[in-house]
Amino acid sequence: MTRPPLAALAFTLALAIPGRADNWPQWRGPNNDGRSTETGLPVEWDQTKNVVWKLKLPGRGASTPAVWGDRIFLTSLDGESVVLLCVGTDGKEKWRQKLGSGGRVTGRGGEGDDASASPITDGTHVWAASGNGALACFTVDGKPVWEQDLQKYGRFGIQFGIHWTPALHKDKLFLQVMHRNAQKVVALDARTGKELWAVDRPGYGRGESPDTYASVGVWDGPGGPLVIAHGNDYCTAHKADTGEEVWRVNGLNPTTNPTWRFVSSPLITPELIVVPSCKSGPTVAVDPAGAKGAIEPGNPAERWRFKNTPDVVSPLLVDGLVYLLGDGTLTAVDAKTGRLVYSKALEAKQRVYRANMVAADGKIYLVGREGIGFVVQAGPEFKVLATNDLKEVVYSSPAISNGRLYLRGRDHLYAIGAK
């Protein structure tokens, strides 16, 4: 479970104080699991309905906003540069800082770009990565603190660009650098950028398989913390203080397919880690407490193995059900057994999903590439509560903070909430 120290305090207070608003310090929320404790969020929206404000961005991007207090952080292309933006919750830009040159659009159909990795903040500093290799730290007021070039681990060789979002745990920043010229898991001092360790994390992939678009996470339970890395046909857990490998999930690429590249990131919760693969391959549930060695059928740490997986969207766990979102289909399985609960088609004209699901107040929010967003009732009965059309391409995952849903389209940032 990835959680900055101050974010952990904020989350604890959110549980204890009714109506307390969550920060959204990283791309998957306070616990890096896509869930928020907030209630009363809007269910319906379009280009004007429940839109508190709409901000034109300097260029396209796919990074998810990170929100802390009255500040929103996101990266964007800006001409031939990549920039980190700070936007106030009033919809006005506070500052922007350059993350190096670039501005590339990559991938099939132009789906990728150099502003795809999401920033992360602890309320004092903000860290952001760019597809040109820049990884930088700033104060929340925009003062530069340090910068590193991730291409020092190997010149980038990856088909659809860099999407790795760092994970913050206490005073360490973790990331995976996985492409055809490097297979590394790295730990940095979050305040100085100094490398603490960098370990080789090989796989057996060939062709496109070494290209990894998933991001690391941190599980902080008994025997932890463990850094969870996902790519090149394996999911592995590493000791956070040394990088030593503890366990490895096998059988994620059962056919040694050379195009078996991981995009969807594992779901990390205290009791369960849900490991996706791709291309309708297996989804594996791991009991992380005491897990070690090769995680495969017969290892007591493997709870179940479901014969399907989301290709891009990361799994979500809400009230005992694991949700898997493919292109056009939402599947729910029992978190304890892996038993199928339902698999239902969503609206036909919205077929492609790149943004991760988020959950709050008994509802699941899904936004597709074409900008159509569904609000689905959480639970064993499939029920669509609302269908909303933003009429703008969306690759970024939603963020929830202070009673608002923040949606980042390709051209605009939207604040959705009560006016």
Secondary structure as UniProt FT lines:
FT   HELIX           5..16
FT   TURN            18..19
FT   TURN            27..32
FT   TURN            49..50
FT   STRAND          51..56
FT   STRAND          66..68
FT   TURN            69..70
FT   STRAND          71..78
FT   TURN            79..80
FT   STRAND          81..88
FT   TURN            89..90
FT   STRAND          93..101
FT   STRAND          105..106
FT   HELIX           108..110
FT   STRAND          112..113
FT   TURN            114..115
FT   STRAND          120..121
FT   STRAND          125..129
FT   TURN            131..132
FT   STRAND          134..139
FT   TURN            140..141
FT   STRAND          144..149
FT   HELIX           150..153
FT   TURN            159..160
FT   STRAND          167..169
FT   TURN            170..171
FT   STRAND          172..179
FT   TURN            180..181
FT   STRAND          182..189
FT   TURN            190..192
FT   STRAND          195..200
FT   TURN            207..210
FT   STRAND          217..219
FT   TURN            222..223
FT   STRAND          226..231
FT   TURN            232..233
FT   STRAND          234..239
FT   TURN            240..242
FT   STRAND          245..249
FT   TURN            254..255
FT   TURN            258..259
FT   STRAND          267..268
FT   STRAND          273..275
FT   TURN            279..280
FT   STRAND          283..286
FT   TURN            289..290
FT   STRAND          293..295
FT   TURN            297..298
FT   TURN            300..301
FT   STRAND          302..306
FT   STRAND          316..318
FT   TURN            319..320
FT   STRAND          321..325
FT   STRAND          329..334
FT   TURN            335..337
FT   STRAND          340..345
FT   TURN            348..349
FT   STRAND          358..360
FT   TURN            361..362
FT   STRAND          363..367
FT   TURN            369..370
FT   STRAND          372..377
FT   STRAND          384..389
FT   STRAND          399..401
FT   TURN            402..403
FT   STRAND          404..408
FT   STRAND          412..416
//
